Amino acid sequence: MKDTHLPNPRSDARRVTCSLVAAALMWWAPNHATFTAGLLGVLLMPLLVSIIQAPTGRRFGMEGLVPLLAIAAAAAHGMRPDSKVLAIVSMLVVGGAFPAHLWLEALRARTPSCEFLTLVLAQPGLALAVHILGPQTVMLDLGLRNDLASCFVLTAILQTGMSLVRDNPMRAVLALGLSQSALLTAGAMASEHGFTAEYLMLAGADLGLAALVLVLADLRNRYALTRIAPDNGLAEAEPTLSRFFVTAGWFMIGLPGGVVFFAEDLLFHALIEHSPSNAIGMIFASVMNGVGFYRIHLGVFSGRARDSIVQAGRRPKWLAPALAVLVLATLFLGLWPQLMLGHGGQH
């Protein structure tokens, strides 16, 4: 799917700022009411953008109404935080567990990449899991938590499968991000170890995904890159972006050195302690995420570029330093993971 909105840096900045404020309220809320307001803000912002910028005939069609399911589920839990049923439903729907992943698909089809990326980086499903399991707004027994973890492991496998069949590199990368998000939520359900590991994996997954999307967005703007193909061959024309892309991807999928590698080890032990099948599923999803990433990298940068690929404009001066900061932050947290472990241990 192509982004249909015309870039307006000032307007985009305002919307992203509002989304970040809502995400901060959601993650660091002092009470349930504030958390609910932040969660609804995170979900509403991309939906409003998709409605405003959609063609008149598509604004309120079925595709546009599907994301309202997530907002309704979040609002219901906000009004009844003591209800176990509403807590479970909202966690599955907001987290995009199969088949509730369809609301994310519907939203992605209508929403510009920057707004959808902000939603994915905010991790509303994981935030809801942390909120429910941390302050104990409801009590979920271990068996039920393992069942919920299984739902999210299966969803991670589904999303990594989507990354393997999509031709649009941006959509394929976002599917990898959603797969990692599902694994995060599964780990948070499993045990105290998983609850601790999630903050490490959250940082690594978000930093890596942000770097990959920044690279692809720049290539789309300057080379009209909209599909994965063996003759894109952009490594020769963009060696710096190619190196940043492969390095950020390595760290995001869990290769040694990055913070995700350490987190996935904790996540594996958390899952296998109570459900070997979930642990096997997590390993399978992680391996396939690696396959999906290399497919994207090869389809964007490898081979000899066809003659029809022509550069339009120069790379923004801020892009390379921003990518360097993201990659170095991932490496820094991988070398000193105790900085995040201390935060996760508070729950």
PEMO-V872117 format. One record per residue. SS is DSSP state (2 for helix, 1 for strand, 0 for the rest). PSI is psi in whole degrees, 0 to 359 (NA if undefined). Layout:
SS PSI
SS PSI
//
This chain:
0 138
0 148
0 127
0 355
0 144
0 132
0 132
0 91
2 319
2 315
2 318
2 318
2 320
2 316
2 317
2 321
2 316
2 320
2 320
2 321
2 316
2 320
2 321
2 317
2 323
2 315
2 329
0 36
0 134
0 343
0 174
2 323
2 316
2 319
2 314
2 319
2 316
2 318
2 314
2 324
2 317
2 319
2 324
2 325
2 306
2 329
2 316
2 319
2 318
2 325
2 316
2 319
2 356
0 151
0 152
2 317
2 346
2 3
0 320
0 29
0 180
2 321
2 325
2 336
2 338
0 316
0 342
2 338
2 318
2 319
2 319
2 318
2 317
2 319
2 322
2 316
2 326
2 324
2 332
0 73
0 345
0 357
0 119
2 320
2 313
2 325
2 316
2 314
2 314
2 323
2 317
2 318
2 308
2 324
0 351
0 32
0 145
0 132
0 10
0 355
2 345
2 331
2 327
2 320
2 317
2 320
2 319
2 326
2 341
2 351
0 137
0 151
2 321
2 320
2 320
2 322
2 318
2 320
2 314
2 318
2 330
2 338
0 62
2 326
2 315
2 320
2 321
2 319
2 316
2 318
2 318
2 315
2 337
2 289
0 355
0 56
0 333
0 164
0 119
0 123
0 166
2 320
2 318
2 321
2 322
2 322
2 317
2 321
2 321
2 320
2 319
2 331
2 316
2 322
2 321
2 319
2 319
2 314
2 322
2 329
2 321
2 324
2 336
2 344
2 350
0 138
0 336
0 118
2 325
2 316
2 324
2 319
2 319
2 328
2 322
2 319
2 320
2 328
2 314
2 323
2 318
2 321
2 322
2 312
2 321
2 318
2 323
2 330
2 331
2 306
0 181
2 325
2 316
2 324
2 326
2 318
2 334
2 325
2 324
2 312
2 327
2 313
2 312
2 317
2 318
2 316
2 315
2 316
2 318
2 318
2 316
2 317
2 322
2 318
2 312
2 324
2 319
2 318
2 325
2 319
2 324
2 337
2 5
0 40
0 112
0 359
0 152
0 127
0 152
0 349
0 23
0 310
0 50
0 1
0 321
0 321
0 330
0 66
2 325
2 313
2 324
2 317
2 317
2 320
2 312
2 324
2 313
2 322
2 319
2 309
2 323
2 323
2 357
0 24
0 151
0 142
0 323
0 167
2 332
2 327
2 314
2 319
2 320
2 329
2 314
2 320
2 319
2 313
2 327
2 319
2 317
2 338
2 326
2 341
0 94
2 326
2 321
2 321
2 319
2 318
2 321
2 318
2 316
2 314
2 319
2 318
2 315
2 331
2 322
2 317
2 315
2 320
2 314
2 328
2 317
2 314
2 314
2 323
2 349
2 317
2 338
0 167
0 182
0 130
0 138
0 159
0 335
0 348
0 114
0 134
0 135
0 100
0 171
0 157
0 136
0 140
2 332
2 346
2 310
2 314
2 322
2 318
2 321
2 319
2 317
2 316
2 316
2 324
2 320
2 316
2 318
2 314
2 332
2 328
2 330
0 66
0 342
2 340
2 323
2 330
2 324
2 323
2 315
2 328
0 346
0 340
0 NA
//
